[in-house]
């Protein structure tokens, strides 16, 4: 697996509100531009999504893939790994939420993707950074726009 890229953003909301948006996979097509469909395939005993199928259309890159999720007991982080994909052969990612004294939350997104098609490492890292930047900005807009 390749090295992970990491990026952070401050969101003007408590961690619980942000995690609720992250966990609402059915709503992703409403706010995550590249995600056209989602389906929760399995849930944990507590009702949290455990296995989620995505259909992605990011223009040049189109993929159908399934991720397996692990949710922290404190509600401040979630991580996932790819279980199957067409264009991706591996994906590992996480969101970590750090509450700030202001009532805002710093959200850190880490992502590593390995594609089935060959791609120069520099371009792959640039693509990961663009994916993370877009995802964090879309998450911020969704959370702050619904407050």
QUILIN-V300258 format. One record per residue. N is the residue number from 0. RES is the residue in three letters. PHI is phi in whole degrees, 0 to 359 (NA if undefined). OMEGA is omega in degrees with one decimal (999 if undefined). Layout:
BEGIN
N:RES:PHI:OMEGA  N:RES:PHI:OMEGA
END
This chain:
BEGIN
0:UNK:NA:-179.9  1:UNK:285:175.8  2:UNK:295:177.8  3:UNK:277:169.4  4:UNK:260:-177.8  5:UNK:224:179.4  6:UNK:213:-179.2  7:UNK:229:175.9  8:UNK:211:175.4  9:UNK:264:179.7  10:UNK:240:-177.1  11:UNK:279:178.8  12:UNK:194:175.4  13:UNK:288:-177.4  14:UNK:304:-177.6  15:UNK:298:177.9  16:UNK:292:-179.6  17:UNK:293:-179.5  18:UNK:296:177.3  19:UNK:297:177.6  20:UNK:290:178.8  21:UNK:300:-175.8  22:UNK:280:-178.0  23:UNK:272:-175.1  24:UNK:296:180.0  25:UNK:300:-177.7  26:UNK:272:-176.8  27:UNK:307:179.8  28:UNK:299:178.2  29:UNK:283:-173.3  30:UNK:229:178.4  31:UNK:262:-168.5  32:UNK:310:-175.8  33:UNK:280:-178.3  34:UNK:273:-178.4  35:UNK:261:178.8  36:UNK:211:171.8  37:UNK:220:174.2  38:UNK:212:175.3  39:UNK:281:-176.5  40:UNK:266:-179.9  41:UNK:205:177.6  42:UNK:234:176.8  43:UNK:280:177.8  44:UNK:298:179.6  45:UNK:271:178.2  46:UNK:95:178.1  47:UNK:285:177.6  48:UNK:298:-179.5  49:UNK:248:-179.7  50:UNK:226:-174.1  51:UNK:229:177.3  52:UNK:260:-179.0  53:UNK:237:166.7  54:UNK:243:-174.2  55:UNK:244:173.8  56:UNK:226:-178.9  57:UNK:253:180.0  58:UNK:78:-178.8  59:UNK:293:-177.9  60:UNK:256:174.8  61:UNK:236:-178.2  62:UNK:205:168.5  63:UNK:238:-175.8  64:UNK:210:-179.4  65:UNK:231:179.5  66:UNK:245:173.9  67:UNK:253:-172.6  68:UNK:252:172.1  69:UNK:233:-177.4  70:UNK:255:178.8  71:UNK:287:-179.4  72:UNK:294:-178.4  73:UNK:277:178.1  74:UNK:75:-176.2  75:UNK:252:177.1  76:UNK:204:174.3  77:UNK:215:176.7  78:UNK:227:-178.7  79:UNK:211:174.4  80:UNK:222:178.5  81:UNK:287:173.8  82:UNK:254:173.1  83:UNK:199:179.0  84:UNK:200:178.3  85:UNK:264:-178.9  86:UNK:271:179.6  87:UNK:268:172.6  88:UNK:254:175.1  89:UNK:202:173.6  90:UNK:208:175.8  91:UNK:223:-178.9  92:UNK:209:176.9  93:UNK:198:166.8  94:UNK:244:173.0  95:UNK:239:-178.8  96:UNK:251:179.6  97:UNK:241:178.2  98:UNK:298:179.5  99:UNK:252:-179.3  100:UNK:303:-178.3  101:UNK:287:-173.8  102:UNK:94:174.9  103:UNK:278:-179.9  104:UNK:224:171.3  105:UNK:271:-179.8  106:UNK:251:178.8  107:UNK:248:-178.1  108:UNK:248:175.8  109:UNK:242:-176.5  110:UNK:210:170.9  111:UNK:225:-178.5  112:UNK:230:174.0  113:UNK:238:-175.5  114:UNK:264:177.2  115:UNK:287:177.8  116:UNK:265:-179.2  117:UNK:294:177.5  118:UNK:211:178.5  119:UNK:299:-177.1  120:UNK:310:-180.0  121:UNK:299:179.8  122:UNK:292:179.6  123:UNK:296:179.2  124:UNK:296:178.1  125:UNK:296:177.9  126:UNK:296:178.0  127:UNK:300:-179.7  128:UNK:297:177.7  129:UNK:294:178.5  130:UNK:299:-178.9  131:UNK:294:-179.9  132:UNK:301:179.2  133:UNK:296:-178.1  134:UNK:299:-179.5  135:UNK:293:179.0  136:UNK:294:178.2  137:UNK:293:177.2  138:UNK:297:178.9  139:UNK:302:-179.5  140:UNK:297:-179.5  141:UNK:296:-177.8  142:UNK:293:-176.1  143:UNK:288:178.8  144:UNK:284:-179.5  145:UNK:260:-178.3  146:UNK:275:999
END
